[in-house]
């Protein structure tokens, strides 16, 4: 089963991906983690990515898709994968579709976790207060200004990819305002119907 999770920062994608990993034996694929692993492994793709990143540039779509392609060829992805943070643009979505087609694979579902932006600010404030009361340090991204910037990027760049999947009949939406357990239940219902 191959899934993409969409949603704004703080929507709970990481939490839901972990639950799906545990329940279905899927592997969560984070583009950042994959890039770091490719660089650390010293592979040809990793060397290319390193030179681009060392120059302060973003890794282009073709190289990122090649890194994802290599990663899903690994034995631990045999049961499927969860993409979180990719694709962020329509060209990336098209490239991902082409690459999967070449491997005779497909996406089974694209799930959007819908959350009200104002609720995300409340979540961040609550998380920061919990961390402070527990005596821990605040996460660098647990502040309203960072969230505001990340939401602007999500709405401008990533959210426009959703209609790409919607027109293909793949996009399903869940109420991210519900409890973690309820969001998980909604996702399971969607996956069972796939």
C-alpha positions in Angstrom: 0.0 0.0 0.0 1.5 3.3 -1.1 0.1 6.5 0.5 0.7 10.2 0.4 -0.2 12.3 3.5 -1.0 16.0 2.9 -1.8 18.6 5.5 -0.4 21.9 6.8 2.4 21.9 9.4 1.1 20.8 12.7 -1.8 18.8 11.2 -0.5 15.5 12.7 0.9 13.9 9.6 4.0 12.5 11.5 1.8 11.1 14.2 -0.6 9.4 11.7 2.4 8.1 9.6 3.8 6.5 12.7 0.5 4.8 13.5 0.3 3.5 9.9 3.8 2.2 10.0 3.1 0.3 13.2 -0.2 -1.1 12.0 0.6 -2.0 8.4 4.4 -2.4 8.2 4.7 0.6 5.9 7.8 2.8 5.8 7.5 6.6 6.3 9.6 8.3 3.7 10.7 11.8 4.6 12.5 13.6 1.7 14.9 15.2 4.2 15.8 11.9 5.8 16.3 10.3 2.3 18.6 13.1 1.2 20.7 12.8 4.4 20.9 9.1 4.0 21.9 9.3 0.4 24.7 11.8 1.2 25.9 9.7 4.2 26.0 6.5 2.0 28.2 8.3 -0.5 26.2 7.0 -3.5 26.3 8.7 -6.8 23.0 10.3 -6.2 24.1 11.3 -2.7 27.2 12.9 -4.1 25.1 14.9 -6.6 22.7 16.0 -3.9 25.6 17.0 -1.6 27.2 19.2 -4.2 23.9 20.9 -4.9 23.1 21.4 -1.2 26.7 22.5 -0.4 26.2 25.3 -3.0 23.0 26.4 -1.1 20.6 25.2 -3.8 17.6 23.0 -3.6 17.8 19.5 -5.1 16.0 19.4 -8.4 12.9 17.3 -9.0 14.6 14.7 -11.2 17.3 14.0 -8.6 14.8 13.9 -5.7 12.6 11.4 -7.6 15.7 9.3 -8.4 16.5 9.2 -4.6 12.9 8.3 -3.8 13.1 5.6 -6.5 16.2 4.1 -5.0 14.7 4.2 -1.5 11.5 2.4 -2.4 13.6 -0.4 -4.0 14.9 -1.2 -0.5 13.5 -4.4 1.0 11.8 -2.6 4.0 9.5 -0.9 1.5 8.1 -4.2 0.2 4.8 -3.7 2.0 4.5 -0.1 0.8 5.4 3.4 1.9 4.0 6.7 3.2 5.2 9.9 1.6 5.1 12.9 3.8 6.5 16.2 2.4 6.5 15.1 -1.2 5.3 16.0 -3.8 5.1 19.7 -3.2 4.5 20.7 -6.8 2.6 19.4 -9.8 5.8 18.6 -11.7 7.0 16.6 -8.7 3.6 14.7 -8.7 3.8 14.0 -12.4 7.4 12.8 -12.0 6.5 10.6 -9.1 3.6 9.1 -11.2 6.0 8.3 -14.0 8.6 6.8 -11.8 6.0 4.6 -10.0 4.6 3.5 -13.4 8.0 2.4 -14.6 8.2 0.1 -11.5 4.6 -1.1 -12.1 3.6 0.5 -8.8 0.9 3.0 -8.0 -0.3 5.3 -5.3 -3.3 3.7 -3.5 -4.5 6.8 -1.7 -3.7 10.4 -1.1 -5.0 11.6 2.2 -5.4 15.2 3.2 -5.6 16.0 6.9 -7.7 19.1 7.0 -7.1 21.5 9.9 -8.2 25.0 10.5 -5.2 27.4 10.5 -6.3 29.1 13.7 -6.5 25.7 15.5 -2.9 25.1 14.4 -1.8 28.2 16.2 -3.6 27.0 19.3 -1.9 23.6 19.0 1.6 25.2 18.7 0.9 27.4 21.8 -0.3 24.4 23.7 2.6 22.3 22.8 5.0 25.1 23.8 3.3 25.5 27.2 3.4 21.7 27.8 7.1 21.6 27.0 7.8 24.6 29.2 5.8 23.1 32.2 7.6 19.8 31.8 10.9 21.7 32.1 12.0 21.0 28.5 13.3 23.4 25.9 10.9 24.7 23.3 11.2 23.3 19.8 12.7 25.9 17.4 9.6 25.7 15.2 7.1 25.9 18.0 6.2 29.6 17.6 3.6 31.5 15.8 5.9 33.4 13.5 7.5 30.2 12.2 4.1 28.6 11.8 2.8 31.6 9.9 5.6 31.4 7.4 5.3 27.6 7.0 1.5 27.9 6.5 2.0 30.5 3.8 4.4 28.2 2.0 2.0 25.3 2.3 -1.0 27.2 1.0 1.0 28.8 -1.9 3.1 25.8 -3.0 1.8 22.5 -1.7 -2.0 22.9 -1.5 -2.2 23.5 -5.3 -1.1 19.9 -5.8 -4.3 18.6 -4.2 -6.5 19.1 -7.2 -4.0 17.1 -9.3 -4.9 14.0 -7.2 -8.6 15.0 -6.8 -9.2 15.0 -10.5 -7.7 11.4 -10.6 -10.2 10.3 -7.9 -7.4 9.5 -5.4 -7.7 12.3 -2.9 -9.6 11.7 0.3 -10.0 14.1 3.2 -10.1 13.5 6.9 -11.1 15.9 9.7 -7.8 16.8 11.4 -9.7 18.7 14.1 -10.8 15.4 15.6 -8.8 13.4 18.1 -5.7 11.4 17.1 -7.7 8.2 17.4 -10.6 9.5 15.3 -8.3 10.8 12.6 -6.6 7.4 12.6 -10.0 5.6 12.3 -11.0 7.9 9.4 -7.7 7.1 7.6 -8.2 3.3 8.2 -11.7 3.5 6.7 -10.3 5.3 3.6 -7.5 2.7 3.2 -9.9 -0.3 3.6 -12.0 1.1 0.7 -8.9 1.6 -1.6 
